[in-house]
């Protein structure tokens, strides 16, 4: 049975138990959020012991080289010695500048930062509230055009962070940003390559950032952007995206719903409609964001439609456990 050494004490880890769950079971409360290796808020340092490759998946090379690991992904195969890091050194201080409803359930939250934050549109950051609450949100803004960090926040039932943000209570509040992280962003170098983007709900946020960034950098290949919701009222930024497409001949924007009807909006499953519209994805770069079930389904379908695995970028929405 492996043991986890933390703050000078040894704790027995159960078979298949992560370091994070071991510490939580013994009464500690290290920073964490999604518990699935996505948000990266549970970074710790492995002082001693073997570290499986999975425990460092998604971390920057500089962090990997220093022995940083994700506590939620580190299932020790032998004894390990773990130390908390000063995450304050990795945080960017900021303030909630504005909160604007985009529809009845989604708000545009703009965060001003006190020092430059190097990011790529489509990546995500962790918002860290003053009480330590952490949640991950994708970046919809473009640094060359926006002075603030734009996030799209869906009001989750009983959500501690989303309820605070979407109610407007957070306006003017100080907050910290941990990150950025993620590889769902536009990479220059192939301006003629077709782009296929599909997302549900606030999965539009990273896609909105990617599209704006691609156009800003002179991408002239065809861009097909699909956004889906259950009903028309779940869509947002429809007018803005239609206007953006009107200004750029290579951009096509499609709004799609499962139920209901509205002018210019298709009523059909998003996976079926998008791949009927662009049936051959050979040579395309694909970005898939939104509900995990949709992302998993689309990853398989997009691959079968001809996109190579290395050209498929996926960002699933993972609600944090209460």
N, C-alpha and C positions, 0 to 999 in steps of 0.2 A: 504494500500500500504506500503510494507516494506521500510525502509530507511537503507542506508549504510553510516556509519560514517567512514571517512577516513581523516587523518591529521587534525582532529578537526572540520571538516565540515560534514554536513549531506546531502546526495544525495538520491533522490527518485529513487527506482528501479522499473522498469516496471514488470508487471506480467510475470512470467516465465523467467525473465532475470537473468543471472549469475552476480556475483559480478564483474568478469573480464569485461564483456560487459558493465556493469554500469559504471565502472571506465573509460573505453575507450570512452564511449559516452560522458563523462563529461570532456574529454580532457587529462586524465592521460595516461601514457604509462608504466604500470608495466611490468616486464619481463614476456614473454609468447611466445609460439610457436604454438603447435598443436591445442589448444583450445578444446581438446577432452578428457583431463584427462590422457593422456598417457605419455607425456614428463616430466611432473612434474616441468616445469620451472616457473610456475606461483604460487608457494607456497607462502602463506601469513599466518599470524597468526590471529585467531579469538580471539580478546580480550574480547568480550562480545557478548552474543546472542546465540541462539540455532544453532547447526551445524548438518545438516542431515548427515547420515552415508555415503551417496554417495560422499560427499565432501572430505572425507578422504580415499576413496578407493585406494588401492595400496600403501599408505604411510607406512613407517616403524612404528612399535608400539611406538618407542621412540618419533617420530614426532607427532603421533596422541595424545599421552599423554600430549604433550606440547601445544595442541590446533592448530597445523598447519593444514591448509586446502588447497585444490586446488581452486584457485579463479574461474577457468573456470567451475568447477563442483558444486560450492556453489550457489545454487538458494535459497536465503533467504526466510524463511517462516515467519519471523518477523524481527525486527530491529537487525542489527549486527554492531559490531565495528571491523574494520579491520586495521591491521598494517603490513607494509612491513617488511620483515626480512632481516638481513644482509646475503645475499646469498653467500657473499665472504667466510664466515666461512664454507660453505658446498662445496666449490670449490677446485679443485686440480689444481695448476698451471702446465702448460706443454708447449711443443713446437712441432710443426710439424716436425718430423725427416725425413720422406721420403714420396714420392708420386709415386706410380708405377701403370701404366695402367694394368688392368687385361683383359680387352677387350676394344672395341672402346668406350664404354659408362660407364664403371665401373673402379674405381681406388682403389687400396689398399693404405690407408692412415695410417701411423704409427705415433703415438703420444708418445713422451717421457714425463714422469711425474717427477716433482721435489721432490715429496714425494710419498711413497707407496700408491697405490690405491687398496683397497680390493674389489675384484669383482669376480663373477663367470662367466666363459665363456658362452655366450648366453644372458647375461643381456645387457642393453643399457646404454649409457651415453649421456648427452647433451653437445655438443661442444658450448662454449661461446666465440665468437670472441671479439676482443678488442672494437669494436663499439657496443657491446651488442647483436648482432645477435645470435640466439640460434637455433640449430637443433639437432635432436636425431639420434643416430646411434648405431646399435648393435655391440657387441664386439665379434670378431672372434679369438682373441688371448687366450692363456692359461698362467696364471701367472708363473707356474712352468717351462715353456719352453721359454717364450718370455719376453724380457726386455722392450718391448714397447707395447702400446695398439694398436691392429690392428682393423681397421674399413674398411668396404667396402662401398664406396660412389658411388651411381648412379648419373650421370650427368643429372639432371632434367632441362628441357627447361626453361630458364629464372631463374633458381634457383640461389639465391644469395649466399648461402653457397656452394652448390655442384659445381657451376661454378667456384667459387674461388678456391676450393680444386682441382677439376679435371683438371683445366688449369695449375696447378703447381705453381700458384702465391702464394700459402700459404706456400710453402716450407721454413722452418726456422722460420715461424711466431710463436709468442707467442699466446697461447690460454689457456682457462680454461676448465676443465671437471666438470660438475655438475652431481652427481650420485655416484655410479650406481643405477639402479632400474630395476624392472622386475623380473618375476619368471620363465622365460624360460631358465632353466639351469638343468644340470645333478645333481641328488641327489644320492649319494652313499648309499649302504645298500641292494640292490637287484641285485647283479652282473649277475645273470642268467636271469633277466627279458628281454624279447624281446623289442627292441626299433624300432619305426617307425618314420622316419623323412621325411618331404616333404616340399619343399619351391620353390618359384619362384623368379627370379631376385636376388636382394641382400638379399632376405630372406635366402640365403645360408649362410650369415655371421654368424648368431647365431647358425645355424645347424652345421657349420664347427667347431665352438667352442665347442659345446656340444659333438660332436663325438670325437674330440681329447681329451677332458677332460674325457669322459667315458673310452676311451681306456687307457689313462694314469693311471686311477684309477683301472684298472684291470677288467673292465667289459668284461665278456666272453659270455654273451648271444647274440643271433643274433641281428645285427644292419642293418637295411635297410634304406639307404639314397637316396632320390629321389630329383633331382633338375631339374626344368623345365624352358623353355624360349619359346618365340614365334619362333625364328629361331636359328640355331646352333651358329651363331656369338654372340648371347646373353648369351651363357653359359660361364663359366670361372672356373678356377682351375680344369679342367677336368683331366689333366695329374697328378696333385698332388693327387687328390682323387682316381684315379685309382692306383697310386703307394701306397697310404695308404691302400687301400683295398687289394692289393697284399701282404702287410706285415702282415695283420690281417685276419685270416681265417673266423672270425665271422662277418666281415664287407662286405656288398654288396652295391655298388654304381651304381646308374642308372641315366643317362642323358636323358632327354626327351624334344622334341620340337613339336610345332603344325604344323610348315611348314618347308619344306626342308629336305634334307637327308645328313647324314655324318656317317662315319664308327663308329660303336659302339654306336650310338645314336638312340633312339627309336622315331619314329614319331607317336605321339598319344597324346590325352589330358592327362595331368599329373594325374588328379584325377582318371580317368578310368584306366590308365595303372598301377598306384601304387596299387590300390585296386584289380586289377586282379592278380598282382604279389603276394600280401599278402592279400588274401581275408578275413581271419579270424584274427581279432585284439583282441580277447579275451585275457586278461592278459598282453597286450602290454602297454607300455608308448609311447604316440604319441606327437611329436613336429611339429607344423604347422606354417610356416612363409611365408611372402610375401605379395602379393596384397590382400587387404581386401576381395574382392569378392571370391578369391580362398580360403582364410582362412575360411570364413564363410561356403562355400560349403563343404570344407573338414571336418570341425568340425562336421557337420551333418552326413556326410558319414562315418567318422571314428567311430562315436558313434554307428551308425547302424551296422557297421561291428564288433561290440563287445567291443570296448574300453570303459571303464568307464569314466564318465565326469571328475572325479577327476584326471584321468591319461592323460588328454588332455591339453597340454600347447600350447597356441597360441600367436603369435606375428605378428600383421599385420603392413604392411608398410603404414604409413599415411603421405602423402606429406603435408608440411606446407603451409598454405595460404600465398600468397604474400601480 
